[in-house]
């Protein structure tokens, strides 16, 4: 509210849709603030930021990544690595990832989270950066190769009968691709019904 409109607009553009909605609601609730109130809020934020966010939050880059995509990258990781990562995520995102794990691995990972002792910052940082680098490389490779995701996105807006017919015809030529498209469509539907 205290920033120039152009700067505030740029910052809002970097927020997720949910964050934008929450910020907009707070702005509406707060109403106009005096200069002293703005200065006080900014000073409080600066003091809190220096003490609590001196280092970036571990695995913070995953907050913008779909849980299903995270699963793709971590599915073959050691259970302790997965537990470490999940313990640093927001509970809702961690729960979605746990739900997507194979049934036989869920309990093991939850046990590891429950029994986890404090881990050195260096180890957390190393695991965090390693996963971020692997995901970054893989994302660049998939940018032009995510045909299943593209088709699933298109078919999610297509009438169900037409989508079903197209998938049946395509399955005769590329059954593995159709299997992946169907998985993505189901994931998208389950996310939308859960929301």
Buried (B, 14 or more C-beta within 10 A) or exposed (E): EEEEEEEBEEEBEEEEEEEEEEBEEEEEEEEEEEEEEBEEBEEEEEEEEEEEEEEEEBBEBBEEBBBBBBBBBBEEBEBBBBBBBBBBBEEEBBEBBBEBBEEEEEEEBBEBBEEEEEBEEEEBEEBBEEBBEEBEEEEEEEEEEBEBBEBBBEBEEEEEEEBEEBBEEBBEEEEEBBEBBBEBBEBBEEEEEEE
